[in-house]
Amino acid sequence: MDLKATTHICVSPVKAEDEDTQVVPSQPMYLIVVHGGTTGTMLRIDGPETSLGRGGDNTHQFHEATVSRRHAVLSHRDEGLSWLTDLGSSNGSFVDSRRIPPRTPVRIEDGARIQLGAAVVLKYVSLDPCDERFQREMFERTVRDNLTGLYNRAYFLEQIGPLCERNQMRNLGTAILMVDVDHFKRVNDTYGHDIGDAALREVAKSLRDSTRSDDLVARYGGEEFIIALPVASTEQALERAEQIRLMLARRTVRAGRRELRITASVGLSCSLLDRPRTVNALIATADIALYEAKRSGRDRVVDAGRLLLDAERRTESCDAVAV
């Protein structure tokens, strides 16, 4: 696929004399992520305007520090013409390596290379059905775990920040569930890695079956999985986590003539509107809660918030005794 193109700069999107001869593209246009996100991500261009920026209210959001909240706008005309306008961003917009003036529409063509800020690089391209299918297949290989078909760790870590922002715009919090298969080494040692792989695929299927379209589910590594859920309260998060744990506990994995029952321990951490946490804190505290779930008997859900509250009460009790 030839992605080379030239860029034309004009003061404003005023129709030139020869624009009547322009051929209207019959194929949809996309922004394909080259750098500053998951490489190969396809962002479809629909409608007369497409806003780009770090804020969750944009058509396409880029969770990168050097991208402004409202960074740039792509404008489209029925004749198949497009312009990029920088909205006065802090770190600038670039077309084919040239910084464009703020608030001045710049004509872009199929194959143009667009840069937002210091790190986000996009390719503006039209794709025929064959190219589109190939691009999607390549993207899926990039973001999916080969064994389970779930998203991989890198994709989850890239998406969790924007997901938390979108949830907040909906007046919701975000819960992180760290899910670890119990006694998985014993399964591998007893029945072999083929059965172990089958167990992981069954866990993945159970997690898919017990989550919703706006949840984010990934294999975090080995026998550990991670889930992000939009929630309104800790109670709702605990209820969802318990449902996920129970659904998994009811499934079996066939090992020869035997059926194995698989369970998992779950560590839960919540970032709510009145008690926000950073993404790093969410994951770290969920991991601590997971360790406690393992230590206290496995096949259970432990809430990081409850652990912290119990620790504070113990500290207050010790301080009272000392006084």
C-alpha positions in Angstrom: 0.0 0.0 0.0 1.6 3.3 -1.2 1.2 5.9 1.6 3.3 8.6 0.0 1.6 11.9 -0.7 2.2 15.7 -0.9 0.7 18.4 1.2 -0.7 21.7 0.0 -1.0 24.7 2.3 -3.7 27.3 1.7 -4.9 30.3 3.8 -8.5 29.0 4.0 -10.6 26.3 2.5 -11.8 28.5 -0.4 -12.7 26.5 -3.5 -10.0 26.8 -6.2 -10.9 27.2 -9.9 -9.9 23.6 -10.7 -11.5 21.9 -7.7 -14.5 20.9 -9.8 -12.3 18.4 -11.5 -11.4 16.7 -8.2 -12.3 13.0 -8.0 -14.5 12.2 -5.0 -12.9 9.3 -3.1 -15.2 6.3 -3.1 -13.3 4.7 -0.2 -13.5 5.6 3.5 -10.7 7.7 5.0 -8.8 6.7 8.1 -6.2 8.0 10.5 -3.8 5.1 11.2 -1.6 5.4 14.4 2.1 5.2 13.5 3.5 6.4 16.9 2.1 7.6 20.2 -0.4 4.8 20.7 -1.0 1.2 19.6 0.6 1.0 16.1 -1.9 0.2 13.5 -5.0 1.5 15.3 -7.6 2.5 12.6 -9.6 5.7 13.4 -12.3 6.1 10.8 -13.1 9.6 9.6 -16.9 10.2 9.5 -18.9 13.4 9.2 -17.9 17.0 8.1 -15.6 17.5 11.2 -13.4 15.2 13.2 -11.9 16.7 16.4 -8.5 15.4 17.7 -7.1 15.9 21.2 -6.5 14.7 24.7 -10.0 15.5 26.1 -12.6 12.8 26.2 -15.1 15.0 24.2 -13.1 14.7 21.0 -14.0 12.4 18.1 -10.7 10.7 18.6 -8.8 11.0 21.9 -5.0 10.7 22.3 -3.9 10.1 25.9 -0.4 11.8 25.5 0.9 14.7 27.6 2.0 16.9 24.7 -1.4 16.8 23.0 -3.7 19.6 24.0 -7.2 18.9 25.2 -8.6 20.4 22.0 -5.7 20.1 19.6 -6.8 20.1 16.0 -9.8 19.5 13.7 -10.1 17.7 10.4 -12.6 19.2 8.1 -14.1 17.4 5.1 -16.0 18.5 2.0 -18.3 16.5 -0.3 -15.8 17.0 -3.1 -13.4 14.7 -1.2 -11.2 17.6 0.0 -9.8 17.8 3.6 -8.1 20.3 5.8 -6.3 20.1 9.1 -6.7 23.1 11.4 -4.5 23.5 14.6 -6.7 25.0 17.3 -3.8 26.9 18.9 -2.3 23.9 20.6 0.6 24.2 23.0 3.0 21.9 21.1 1.8 22.4 17.6 0.5 20.3 14.7 2.6 19.1 11.8 1.8 17.9 8.3 4.5 16.0 6.5 7.1 17.2 9.0 6.2 20.9 8.6 4.6 22.8 11.5 1.4 24.4 10.4 0.3 27.9 11.5 -2.4 27.9 14.3 -6.0 28.4 13.3 -5.2 28.3 9.6 -6.7 25.4 7.5 -4.0 23.3 5.8 -5.0 21.1 2.8 -4.1 17.4 3.3 -4.3 14.6 0.8 -4.4 10.8 0.9 -1.2 9.6 2.5 -0.4 12.7 4.5 1.6 12.3 7.7 0.1 14.2 10.6 1.8 14.8 13.9 0.1 16.1 17.1 2.4 17.5 19.7 5.7 15.7 20.2 4.8 12.0 20.0 1.5 11.3 18.2 2.0 10.4 14.5 -0.8 9.5 12.2 -1.2 8.6 8.6 -4.2 9.9 6.7 -5.2 7.3 4.2 -8.1 5.9 2.1 -8.4 2.1 2.2 -10.1 -0.2 -0.2 -11.8 -3.3 1.3 -8.7 -5.5 0.8 -6.4 -2.9 2.4 -8.9 -2.3 5.2 -9.1 -6.0 6.0 -5.4 -6.5 6.0 -4.9 -3.4 8.2 -7.5 -4.8 10.7 -5.8 -8.2 10.8 -2.4 -6.6 11.5 -3.9 -4.5 14.2 -5.5 -7.5 15.9 -2.2 -9.3 15.9 -0.7 -6.3 17.7 -3.2 -6.0 20.5 -4.4 -9.6 21.1 -2.9 -12.3 23.2 -2.1 -15.3 20.9 -3.3 -18.0 23.4 -6.5 -16.5 24.8 -7.6 -14.0 22.2 -8.0 -11.3 24.9 -6.3 -8.0 24.7 -2.7 -8.0 25.8 -1.1 -6.2 28.6 0.4 -3.4 26.5 -3.0 -2.5 24.9 -4.7 -2.5 28.3 -2.2 -0.2 29.8 -2.6 2.2 26.9 -6.3 2.2 27.0 -7.0 2.3 30.7 -6.2 6.1 31.1 -8.6 7.2 28.3 -11.2 4.7 29.7 -11.1 6.2 33.2 -11.6 9.7 31.6 -14.6 8.5 29.6 -16.1 6.9 32.6 -15.6 10.2 34.6 -17.4 12.1 31.9 -20.3 9.7 32.4 -20.2 10.4 36.1 -18.9 6.9 36.8 -15.8 5.6 38.5 -13.5 2.8 37.4 -12.8 -0.6 39.1 -9.8 -2.7 38.4 -9.9 -6.4 39.0 -6.7 -8.4 39.1 -7.7 -12.1 38.5 -5.2 -14.9 39.1 -5.9 -18.6 38.5 -5.5 -20.6 41.7 -2.9 -23.4 41.8 -2.1 -23.0 38.1 1.4 -24.4 38.5 -0.1 -27.6 39.9 -2.3 -28.0 36.8 0.8 -27.6 34.5 2.9 -30.0 36.6 0.2 -32.7 36.9 -1.5 -32.6 33.5 1.0 -30.9 31.2 1.1 -27.5 29.4 -1.5 -28.5 26.9 -4.1 -28.8 29.6 -2.7 -25.7 31.2 -3.2 -23.8 28.0 -6.8 -25.2 27.7 -7.4 -23.9 31.3 -6.3 -20.4 30.4 -8.5 -20.4 27.3 -11.4 -21.5 29.4 -10.7 -18.7 31.9 -10.6 -16.2 29.1 -13.9 -17.4 27.7 -15.5 -17.2 31.2 -14.2 -13.6 31.6 -15.6 -12.7 28.2 -19.0 -14.3 29.0 -19.2 -12.5 32.3 -18.2 -9.0 31.2 -19.9 -6.3 29.1 -19.1 -4.4 25.9 -17.9 -1.3 27.9 -15.6 -3.4 30.1 -11.9 -3.9 29.2 -10.5 -7.4 29.6 -6.9 -8.5 29.0 -4.4 -11.2 29.8 -1.9 -9.4 32.1 0.7 -12.2 32.0 1.0 -15.9 32.7 -2.1 -17.0 34.6 -3.0 -13.4 35.6 -5.8 -11.4 34.0 -7.0 -7.8 34.4 -10.4 -6.2 34.0 -11.5 -2.6 34.0 -15.2 -1.9 34.8 -17.2 1.3 34.8 -18.9 1.5 38.2 -21.0 3.9 40.3 -19.9 2.5 43.7 -17.6 0.1 45.5 -20.7 -2.1 46.3 -21.5 -2.4 42.6 -17.8 -3.2 41.8 -17.8 -6.0 44.5 -21.1 -7.4 43.1 -19.6 -7.5 39.6 -16.4 -9.1 40.8 -18.2 -11.7 42.7 -20.3 -12.6 39.7 -17.2 -13.0 37.6 -15.5 -15.2 40.2 -18.6 -17.4 40.6 -19.1 -17.9 36.8 -15.5 -19.0 36.6 -15.8 -21.4 39.6 -18.7 -23.2 37.9 -16.7 -24.0 34.7 -14.7 -27.1 34.1 -11.7 -28.0 32.0 -11.4 -31.5 30.5 -8.1 -33.3 31.1 -8.3 -36.8 29.5 -11.2 -38.5 31.2 -11.2 -36.1 34.1 -12.8 -32.7 34.5 -10.9 -30.0 36.4 -12.6 -27.2 38.3 -10.8 -23.9 37.9 -11.0 -21.1 40.5 -9.4 -17.7 40.7 -8.5 -15.1 43.3 -9.6 -11.5 42.7 -8.1 -8.3 43.9 -10.3 -5.2 43.5 -9.5 -1.5 43.6 -11.8 1.4 42.8 -11.4 5.0 41.7 -14.7 6.8 42.4 -15.8 10.4 41.7 -15.5 11.2 45.4 -12.3 9.1 46.0 -10.2 9.3 42.8 -7.0 7.3 42.3 -4.4 7.4 39.6 -4.2 4.5 37.1 -0.9 3.4 38.7 -2.4 3.5 42.2 -5.5 1.5 41.0 -3.3 -1.3 39.5 -0.9 -1.4 42.5 -3.6 -1.6 45.1 -5.6 -4.2 43.1 -2.4 -6.2 43.1 -2.0 -5.9 46.9 -5.6 -7.0 47.3 -5.0 -10.0 45.0 -2.0 -11.0 47.2 -4.3 -10.9 50.2 -7.0 -13.0 48.4 -4.3 -15.6 47.8 -2.9 -15.5 51.3 -6.3 -15.8 52.9 -7.5 -18.9 51.1 -8.0 -18.3 47.4 -11.2 -18.4 45.3 -12.4 -15.1 46.8 -12.6 -11.3 46.1 -10.7 -8.9 48.3 -11.3 -5.2 48.2 -8.2 -2.9 48.5 -10.4 -0.2 50.0 -11.4 -2.5 52.8 -7.8 -3.5 53.4 -6.8 0.1 53.7 -9.7 0.8 56.1 -8.8 -2.2 58.3 -5.1 -1.1 58.4 -6.2 2.5 59.5 -8.3 1.0 62.3 -5.5 -1.1 63.5 -3.2 1.9 63.6 -5.7 4.0 65.5 -6.2 1.1 67.9 -2.4 0.8 68.5 -2.2 4.6 69.0 -5.0 4.5 71.5 -3.3 1.7 73.5 0.0 3.6 73.4 -1.6 6.7 74.8 
